Amino acid sequence: MSDSAFVLARKIKRESGYDLVIAGGGPGGCGAAIAAARLGARVLLLEAGGCLGGMGSAGLVAAWSHMSNGKHSVIGGLMLELVETMYARGFIAPTYDERFWTVIHNRGLGFNAEGYKLLLDELCAEAGVEVRLFTNVIDADVSGSAVNGVILHNIEGYSFVETPTVIDATGDAVLAHICGAATRRAGQDTPNIMPPTLCSLQTGIDYETFHRKLQQDAVDRALEDGFFSQPDRHVPGLFRSGEHFATLNAGHLFGADALDTASLSDAMRKGRRLAREYNEFFRKYVPGCERMELVATAPLPGIRESRRIVGETELNADDYRARRTFPDQIAIYCKQTDIHVYAPTPEEYTRYQREFEEADLLQPGEYYGLPYGILVPKGWKNLWVAGRCCSSDLKVNGAIRDQPACIMMGQAAGTAAVQALNTGQNANTLDTAALVKTLREQGANLPSHG
């Protein structure tokens, strides 16, 4: 077979009539789609998998963290609607209540991933969002710094969809990269890539006996016994996500590159082996887990770092340390930075512990702002991003990649796209004062800047 490039030319279906096309049905994409559709836009939401929710559903990271800074909630709008509705329907795990998103500091809560899928289906349908599952964006038609449309592929073949606005909520900046927007790839500026984890669902835990504080001592004992196939001391562990279920976040997939298919395929296979290994570890070493049973591994890996855009604004560690707020902030948040170990070595775990202990943790009442400019690839007129691929340095991205922040970014991006449609404004020169006003009308928690 020749190594020369293969040129594909064919006639494909052409579609139009959409105001906004969104790539990715995770937290950012769902936030954008629901917000835009509620404002009257005709929205097409594309998701490569079989359900909406991304990390919170297919990724089995069934937990929302840091929704309160200890004195007040930092969430609002759609995110607040989601957590309150999940709670009212009994989809929040036992022992958690409204204090966890209103007044309890530095804590998260677990939820039922199946209930979350159903709620997102319902909210998208009520808003009039057209959802296409099992559909990938594979190319785009671009003129200068504007997107004219995107090319999709699914079981029905190829399709070209014309659209005046697009949002990349893929997490990996797939669409932004295809369009030619400037991006930063994981490993480009640092020698390593923060490893992903394949989460799993576990049952059979005796919650009268089990306590999260027992986990680290058990890890240390197991390492001394030579139990693990890789000596990884950093184990986030079990998070209760239902009456009888828990999410297990354990088993770093070191060296995995989320932008390399072979690497990611190897990581998924390794992740499934590690899920079984950690199940056996908990059964043997952690009280209350003697009858723990592995129910399922996630079909989607928990990616912590892959590719981010270079935006109109970059949120960085100095902004975080200063607890900086911005005139154009579209959300506030209070999660600390979270950079996992890069290798299963004593030296790397010592580095992680030192950074965690020396981390500038937010005190009760503190928060920082997320400026609008992190959602816009630099210079682009009708392209936004929402979620993990936003414009931020690695340190801050380790805080705002969490789902509540991604949902709030999505709501802002969807609202901005509708404003651009209604006014003719460009993404990179949008009237952000008007955007902030609209977000506040939607219930977003946006204290006055300064």
C-alpha positions as CSV (number, residue, x, y, z in Angstrom):
1,M,0.0,0.0,0.0
2,S,1.3,3.4,-0.9
3,D,2.1,6.0,1.9
4,S,0.8,8.8,-0.3
5,A,-2.3,10.6,0.8
6,F,-5.7,9.3,-0.2
7,V,-8.1,12.0,-1.6
8,L,-11.8,11.4,-0.8
9,A,-14.3,13.1,-3.0
10,R,-18.0,12.4,-3.0
11,K,-21.4,14.1,-3.0
12,I,-23.0,14.3,0.4
13,K,-26.3,15.4,1.8
14,R,-26.6,19.2,2.5
15,E,-28.7,20.4,5.5
16,S,-29.6,23.9,6.6
17,G,-32.1,25.7,8.9
18,Y,-30.1,25.5,12.1
19,D,-29.0,28.6,14.0
20,L,-26.4,26.8,16.1
21,V,-24.6,23.5,15.8
22,I,-22.8,22.1,18.9
23,A,-20.2,19.4,18.8
24,G,-20.3,17.3,22.0
25,G,-23.1,16.4,24.4
26,G,-21.2,16.6,27.6
27,P,-21.8,19.2,30.4
28,G,-20.6,22.1,28.2
29,G,-22.6,21.0,25.2
30,C,-25.8,20.4,27.1
31,G,-25.5,23.7,28.9
32,A,-25.0,25.5,25.6
33,A,-27.8,23.7,23.8
34,I,-30.5,24.1,26.5
35,A,-29.6,27.8,27.0
36,A,-29.7,28.6,23.3
37,A,-32.8,26.7,22.6
38,R,-34.7,28.3,25.5
39,L,-33.8,31.7,23.9
40,G,-35.5,30.6,20.6
41,A,-32.6,29.3,18.6
42,R,-32.9,26.1,16.5
43,V,-30.1,24.0,17.9
44,L,-28.5,20.8,16.6
45,L,-26.6,19.0,19.3
46,L,-24.2,16.2,18.2
47,E,-22.8,13.5,20.5
48,A,-20.4,10.7,19.5
49,G,-21.8,8.4,22.2
50,G,-25.2,7.0,23.0
51,C,-26.2,9.4,25.8
52,L,-25.9,13.0,26.9
53,G,-23.9,14.0,30.0
54,G,-20.3,13.1,29.1
55,M,-18.2,12.6,32.2
56,G,-21.2,12.6,34.5
57,S,-22.9,9.8,32.6
58,A,-20.8,7.8,30.1
59,G,-17.6,8.6,32.1
60,L,-19.2,7.4,35.4
61,V,-17.7,10.5,37.1
62,A,-21.1,10.8,38.9
63,A,-20.1,13.6,41.2
64,W,-20.4,17.4,41.3
65,S,-17.9,19.2,43.4
66,H,-17.3,22.7,44.9
67,M,-20.7,24.3,44.3
68,S,-20.4,26.3,47.5
69,N,-17.5,28.3,48.9
70,G,-18.6,27.8,52.5
71,K,-20.6,30.9,52.8
72,H,-22.8,30.9,49.7
73,S,-23.4,29.0,46.5
74,V,-21.2,29.8,43.5
75,I,-23.5,28.2,41.0
76,G,-26.7,29.5,39.4
77,G,-28.8,29.2,36.3
78,L,-28.9,25.8,34.6
79,M,-26.4,24.2,37.0
80,L,-28.5,25.1,40.0
81,E,-31.6,23.9,38.2
82,L,-29.9,20.5,37.5
83,V,-28.8,19.8,41.0
84,E,-32.1,20.9,42.6
85,T,-34.1,18.8,40.1
86,M,-31.9,15.8,40.7
87,Y,-32.3,16.2,44.4
88,A,-36.1,16.5,44.2
89,R,-36.3,13.3,42.1
90,G,-34.1,11.3,44.5
91,F,-31.1,11.1,42.1
92,I,-28.6,12.6,44.6
93,A,-26.9,10.0,46.8
94,P,-27.9,9.5,50.4
95,T,-26.2,11.7,53.1
96,Y,-26.1,14.7,50.6
97,D,-28.6,17.6,50.8
98,E,-28.9,21.2,49.7
99,R,-26.2,22.3,52.1
100,F,-23.6,20.8,49.7
101,W,-24.4,23.4,47.1
102,T,-25.3,26.3,49.4
103,V,-23.1,26.4,52.5
104,I,-20.7,23.4,52.9
105,H,-17.1,24.3,52.0
106,N,-14.8,22.3,49.7
107,R,-17.1,19.3,49.2
108,G,-18.8,17.5,46.4
109,L,-21.8,15.2,46.1
110,G,-22.5,12.0,44.2
111,F,-25.5,11.4,42.0
112,N,-27.2,8.7,39.9
113,A,-25.8,8.7,36.4
114,E,-28.9,7.1,34.9
115,G,-31.2,9.8,36.5
116,Y,-28.8,12.4,35.0
117,K,-29.1,11.0,31.5
118,L,-32.9,11.0,31.7
119,L,-33.0,14.6,33.0
120,L,-30.8,15.9,30.2
121,D,-32.9,14.0,27.6
122,E,-36.0,15.7,29.1
123,L,-34.6,19.2,29.3
124,C,-33.2,19.1,25.7
125,A,-36.6,17.8,24.4
126,E,-38.6,20.5,26.3
127,A,-36.3,23.2,25.0
128,G,-36.6,21.9,21.4
129,V,-33.0,20.8,20.9
130,E,-32.5,18.3,18.1
131,V,-30.1,15.7,19.4
132,R,-28.2,13.3,17.2
133,L,-26.4,10.6,19.1
134,F,-23.6,8.4,17.6
135,T,-22.6,11.3,15.4
136,N,-19.1,12.8,14.9
137,V,-18.0,16.1,13.5
138,I,-15.2,15.3,11.1
139,D,-14.5,18.4,9.1
140,A,-15.6,22.0,8.6
141,D,-16.0,24.6,5.8
142,V,-14.2,27.8,6.9
143,S,-13.7,31.2,5.4
144,G,-11.0,33.2,7.2
145,S,-12.0,33.3,10.8
146,A,-15.6,32.2,10.3
147,V,-17.2,28.8,10.1
148,N,-19.7,28.2,7.3
149,G,-20.8,24.7,8.2
150,V,-19.6,21.4,9.5
151,I,-19.4,17.9,8.1
152,L,-20.9,15.1,10.1
153,H,-20.6,11.3,10.0
154,N,-22.8,8.6,11.5
155,I,-24.5,5.4,10.5
156,E,-26.3,7.2,7.7
157,G,-23.1,8.4,6.1
158,Y,-21.8,11.9,5.6
159,S,-23.7,15.2,5.9
160,F,-22.9,18.9,5.5
161,V,-24.7,21.2,7.8
162,E,-24.7,24.9,7.1
163,T,-24.8,27.1,10.3
164,P,-24.1,30.7,11.3
165,T,-22.8,29.7,14.7
166,V,-20.9,26.7,16.2
167,I,-19.8,25.6,19.6
168,D,-17.0,23.1,20.3
169,A,-17.9,21.2,23.5
170,T,-15.9,18.1,22.6
171,G,-13.5,18.5,25.5
172,D,-10.6,17.9,23.2
173,A,-11.1,21.0,21.0
174,V,-11.7,18.7,18.1
175,L,-13.9,21.2,16.1
176,A,-11.7,24.2,16.9
177,H,-8.6,22.3,15.7
178,I,-10.4,21.2,12.5
179,C,-11.3,24.8,11.8
180,G,-7.7,25.9,12.2
181,A,-8.0,27.8,15.5
182,A,-4.8,28.0,17.6
183,T,-4.6,25.3,20.2
184,R,-2.2,23.8,22.7
185,R,-1.8,20.1,22.8
186,A,-1.1,18.2,26.1
187,G,2.6,17.5,26.3
188,Q,3.5,20.4,24.0
189,D,4.7,22.7,26.8
190,T,5.5,20.0,29.5
191,P,7.3,16.7,29.2
192,N,4.3,14.7,30.4
193,I,0.6,14.4,30.0
194,M,-1.6,14.2,33.1
195,P,-3.0,10.6,33.1
196,P,-6.6,9.8,32.6
197,T,-8.5,7.3,34.7
198,L,-11.2,4.8,33.7
199,C,-13.9,5.0,36.4
200,S,-16.1,2.1,37.3
201,L,-19.4,1.5,39.1
202,Q,-19.2,-0.7,42.3
203,T,-21.8,-2.1,44.7
204,G,-21.9,-4.3,47.8
205,I,-20.3,-1.7,50.2
206,D,-21.2,-1.6,53.8
207,Y,-21.6,2.1,54.4
208,E,-22.0,1.6,58.2
209,T,-18.3,0.5,58.3
210,F,-16.7,2.1,55.2
211,H,-15.2,5.6,55.5
212,R,-13.2,7.4,52.8
213,K,-10.5,8.3,55.4
214,L,-9.6,4.6,55.6
215,Q,-8.5,4.4,52.0
216,Q,-5.0,6.0,52.0
217,D,-3.7,3.8,54.8
218,A,-5.0,0.8,53.0
219,V,-3.2,1.9,49.8
220,D,0.1,2.3,51.7
221,R,-0.3,-1.2,53.3
222,A,-1.1,-2.8,49.9
223,L,2.0,-1.1,48.3
224,E,4.2,-2.5,51.1
225,D,2.7,-6.0,50.3
226,G,3.5,-5.6,46.6
227,F,-0.2,-6.0,45.8
228,F,-0.5,-3.5,42.8
229,S,0.7,-4.0,39.3
230,Q,1.8,-0.4,39.3
231,P,2.9,1.3,42.6
232,D,0.5,4.3,42.3
233,R,0.1,5.9,45.7
234,H,-2.4,8.5,44.5
235,V,-5.9,6.9,44.7
236,P,-8.9,9.3,44.7
237,G,-11.0,6.3,45.6
238,L,-14.7,5.6,46.2
239,F,-17.5,8.2,46.0
240,R,-21.0,7.2,46.9
241,S,-23.3,7.8,44.0
242,G,-26.5,6.0,45.1
243,E,-28.2,4.0,47.8
244,H,-26.3,0.9,46.8
245,F,-23.7,2.1,44.3
246,A,-20.4,4.0,44.3
247,T,-18.1,5.4,41.6
248,L,-14.5,4.2,41.8
249,N,-12.0,6.7,40.6
250,A,-8.7,4.7,40.7
251,G,-6.0,3.5,38.4
252,H,-4.1,6.3,36.6
253,L,-3.4,5.4,33.0
254,F,0.1,6.7,32.8
255,G,1.5,7.8,29.4
256,A,-1.9,7.7,27.7
257,D,-2.5,10.4,25.0
258,A,-6.2,11.2,24.5
259,L,-5.3,12.5,21.0
260,D,-3.7,9.2,19.8
261,T,-6.1,6.4,19.0
262,A,-3.7,3.6,19.6
263,S,-2.6,5.1,22.9
264,L,-6.2,5.6,24.1
265,S,-7.2,2.1,23.0
266,D,-4.3,0.6,25.1
267,A,-5.4,2.8,28.0
268,M,-9.0,1.5,27.9
269,R,-7.8,-2.1,28.0
270,K,-5.5,-1.3,30.9
271,G,-8.2,0.6,32.7
272,R,-10.5,-2.4,32.6
273,R,-7.7,-4.5,34.2
274,L,-7.0,-1.9,36.8
275,A,-10.7,-1.6,37.7
276,R,-10.8,-5.3,38.5
277,E,-7.5,-5.0,40.4
278,Y,-8.7,-2.1,42.6
279,N,-12.0,-4.0,43.3
280,E,-9.9,-6.8,44.7
281,F,-7.8,-4.3,46.6
282,F,-10.8,-2.7,48.3
283,R,-12.2,-6.2,49.1
284,K,-9.0,-7.2,50.8
285,Y,-7.8,-4.1,52.5
286,V,-10.6,-1.7,53.2
287,P,-13.2,-2.4,56.0
288,G,-16.7,-2.4,54.7
289,C,-15.7,-3.4,51.2
290,E,-15.4,-7.2,51.7
291,R,-18.3,-7.9,49.5
292,M,-17.8,-5.1,47.0
293,E,-18.6,-6.1,43.4
294,L,-17.6,-4.5,40.1
295,V,-20.7,-3.7,38.1
296,A,-19.3,-1.9,35.0
297,T,-16.5,0.1,33.7
298,A,-17.2,3.4,31.9
299,P,-17.3,3.4,28.1
300,L,-15.7,6.8,28.2
301,P,-12.3,7.5,29.9
302,G,-11.9,10.3,32.4
303,I,-9.6,12.6,30.4
304,R,-7.8,15.3,32.5
305,E,-5.7,16.9,29.8
306,S,-5.7,16.8,26.0
307,R,-6.0,20.0,24.0
308,R,-7.1,23.6,24.8
309,I,-7.7,26.6,22.6
310,V,-5.7,29.8,22.6
311,G,-8.4,32.2,23.4
312,E,-9.2,35.9,23.5
313,T,-8.3,35.6,27.2
314,E,-6.3,33.0,29.0
315,L,-7.2,32.3,32.7
316,N,-4.0,31.5,34.5
317,A,-2.5,30.6,37.9
318,D,-1.9,34.3,38.8
319,D,-5.6,35.0,38.3
320,Y,-6.4,32.0,40.5
321,R,-4.1,33.1,43.3
322,A,-5.4,36.7,43.2
323,R,-9.0,35.4,43.3
324,R,-9.4,37.7,40.3
325,T,-12.9,38.7,39.0
326,F,-13.6,40.2,35.6
327,P,-16.0,42.7,34.1
328,D,-17.0,40.1,31.5
329,Q,-17.1,37.1,33.8
330,I,-19.7,34.6,32.9
331,A,-19.4,32.4,36.0
332,I,-17.7,32.2,39.3
333,Y,-16.1,29.1,40.8
334,C,-14.3,28.0,43.9
335,K,-12.6,24.7,43.2
336,Q,-8.9,24.4,44.0
337,T,-6.3,23.4,41.3
338,D,-6.0,19.6,40.9
339,I,-2.9,18.3,39.1
340,H,-2.5,14.5,39.4
341,V,0.7,12.5,39.6
342,Y,2.5,12.0,36.3
343,A,4.2,8.7,37.2
344,P,3.9,5.9,39.8
345,T,7.0,6.9,41.6
346,P,7.8,7.9,45.2
347,E,9.3,11.2,43.9
348,E,6.2,12.1,41.9
349,Y,3.9,11.3,44.8
350,T,6.0,13.5,47.1
351,R,5.8,16.3,44.5
352,Y,2.0,15.9,44.4
353,Q,1.6,15.8,48.2
354,R,3.8,18.9,48.5
355,E,1.9,20.8,45.9
356,F,-1.4,19.8,47.5
357,E,-0.3,20.8,51.0
358,E,1.1,24.1,49.7
359,A,-1.7,24.8,47.4
360,D,-3.4,28.1,47.7
361,L,-6.8,26.6,48.8
362,L,-9.7,29.0,48.7
363,Q,-10.9,30.1,52.1
364,P,-14.6,30.3,53.1
365,G,-16.3,33.1,51.0
366,E,-13.6,33.2,48.3
367,Y,-14.1,32.6,44.6
368,Y,-12.6,33.6,41.2
369,G,-14.2,34.6,38.0
370,L,-14.3,32.9,34.6
371,P,-14.0,35.6,31.9
372,Y,-16.0,35.4,28.6
373,G,-12.8,35.5,26.6
374,I,-11.7,32.0,27.6
375,L,-14.6,30.7,25.5
376,V,-13.6,32.3,22.2
377,P,-10.7,31.1,20.0
378,K,-8.5,34.2,19.4
379,G,-9.8,36.2,16.4
380,W,-12.8,33.9,15.6
381,K,-16.2,35.4,14.6
382,N,-18.7,32.7,15.2
383,L,-16.9,29.9,17.0
384,W,-17.0,29.3,20.8
385,V,-15.9,26.5,23.1
386,A,-17.3,25.3,26.3
387,G,-15.7,22.9,28.9
388,R,-12.3,21.5,29.4
389,C,-10.9,22.8,26.1
390,C,-11.3,26.5,27.2
391,S,-8.4,28.9,27.2
392,S,-6.6,28.4,30.5
393,D,-3.2,27.4,31.7
394,L,-2.7,23.8,32.9
395,K,-2.9,24.8,36.6
396,V,-6.2,26.6,36.4
397,N,-7.6,24.0,33.9
398,G,-7.1,21.5,36.7
399,A,-9.8,23.4,38.6
400,I,-12.3,24.5,36.0
401,R,-12.4,21.2,34.0
402,D,-15.0,20.0,36.6
403,Q,-18.6,19.6,35.5
404,P,-20.3,22.5,37.3
405,A,-17.9,25.0,35.7
406,C,-18.3,23.3,32.3
407,I,-22.1,23.5,32.5
408,M,-21.9,27.2,33.4
409,M,-19.4,27.8,30.5
410,G,-21.8,26.1,28.2
411,Q,-24.8,28.2,29.3
412,A,-22.7,31.3,28.6
413,A,-21.5,30.1,25.2
414,G,-25.0,29.2,24.1
415,T,-26.4,32.5,25.3
416,A,-23.6,34.4,23.5
417,A,-24.3,32.5,20.3
418,V,-27.9,33.6,20.3
419,Q,-26.9,37.2,21.1
420,A,-24.5,37.1,18.1
421,L,-27.4,35.8,15.9
422,N,-29.8,38.5,17.1
423,T,-27.4,41.4,16.9
424,G,-24.9,40.5,14.2
425,Q,-22.0,40.8,16.7
426,N,-19.0,38.6,16.4
427,A,-17.8,36.2,19.1
428,N,-14.5,38.0,19.5
429,T,-16.1,41.5,19.8
430,L,-19.3,40.6,21.6
431,D,-21.0,43.1,23.9
432,T,-20.2,41.3,27.1
433,A,-22.2,43.7,29.3
434,A,-25.3,42.7,27.5
435,L,-24.3,39.0,27.8
436,V,-23.8,39.3,31.5
437,K,-27.2,41.0,31.9
438,T,-28.9,38.1,30.0
439,L,-27.1,35.5,32.1
440,R,-28.2,37.2,35.3
441,E,-31.8,37.2,34.0
442,Q,-31.4,33.4,33.5
443,G,-30.4,33.1,37.2
444,A,-26.6,32.9,36.8
445,N,-24.7,33.7,40.0
446,L,-22.7,36.8,38.8
447,P,-21.8,39.2,41.6
448,S,-20.7,42.7,40.5
449,H,-17.1,42.9,39.5
450,G,-14.7,44.8,41.8
